[in-house]
Amino acid sequence: MLTPRNQRAIRRADTRNAIARQVRILKTFGIPGRDLDQPHRMAKHHALNCGKPHCSICANPRHSTAVKGRERLTRQELRALDLQLEGQQLLASSE
């Protein structure tokens, strides 16, 4: 059974492991401009995220200003629309 002390220790260990994983990613890719002196900055942020909200690589495609119209939909939404169109075509051809 986990006591509050054990739960806290597990939570802290998980945080340390997550930070170590992000630091390892930073070292592997050798991204300039990132602080390895302050590794705890990586506690809640991914190492490859540039931090710019409208970045075309890191950001959500729906929030990117470079993409417009149908291209602003997520993959799941595009797939749902395609499946809906296929279903309508099947109904029209069967009549």
SVG drawing of the C-alpha trace seen along z (x, -y; Angstrom):
<svg xmlns="http://www.w3.org/2000/svg" viewBox="-33 -34 58 36">
<polyline fill="none" stroke="black" stroke-width="0.4" points="0.0,0.0 1.3,-3.4 1.5,-5.9 1.5,-9.7 5.3,-9.6 5.7,-6.9 3.4,-8.7 5.5,-11.9 8.7,-10.0 7.3,-8.4 6.0,-11.7 9.4,-13.4 11.2,-10.5 8.9,-10.7 9.7,-14.4 13.4,-13.8 13.1,-11.1 11.1,-13.4 13.7,-16.2 16.6,-13.7 14.8,-12.5 14.4,-16.0 18.0,-16.9 19.1,-13.8 17.0,-14.9 18.6,-18.3 22.1,-16.9 21.3,-14.5 20.0,-17.1 22.5,-19.8 19.9,-22.6 21.6,-26.0 20.2,-28.6 18.8,-26.1 19.9,-26.2 21.4,-23.0 22.5,-24.8 18.9,-25.0 17.5,-21.6 14.4,-22.0 13.0,-24.3 12.3,-21.1 10.0,-19.7 6.8,-20.6 8.0,-21.5 9.2,-19.4 12.8,-19.9 12.1,-20.2 9.3,-22.8 10.6,-26.2 8.1,-28.1 6.7,-30.2 2.9,-29.7 2.6,-30.1 5.6,-28.0 4.6,-25.8 6.5,-22.9 5.7,-22.9 2.3,-24.5 -1.2,-23.1 -2.0,-23.2 -5.3,-24.8 -3.6,-27.8 -1.0,-28.2 -1.4,-31.4 0.2,-29.8 -2.6,-27.3 -6.1,-28.4 -9.4,-26.8 -9.7,-23.0 -6.1,-22.8 -6.8,-24.2 -8.7,-21.1 -7.0,-18.3 -6.3,-14.9 -9.2,-13.4 -11.6,-16.1 -10.4,-15.6 -10.9,-11.9 -14.4,-12.3 -15.3,-14.6 -13.9,-12.1 -15.8,-9.2 -19.0,-11.3 -18.6,-12.2 -17.9,-8.5 -21.1,-7.5 -23.2,-10.1 -21.7,-8.9 -22.6,-5.3 -26.1,-6.3 -26.5,-8.2 -25.2,-5.3 -27.4,-2.7 -30.6,-4.6"/>
</svg>
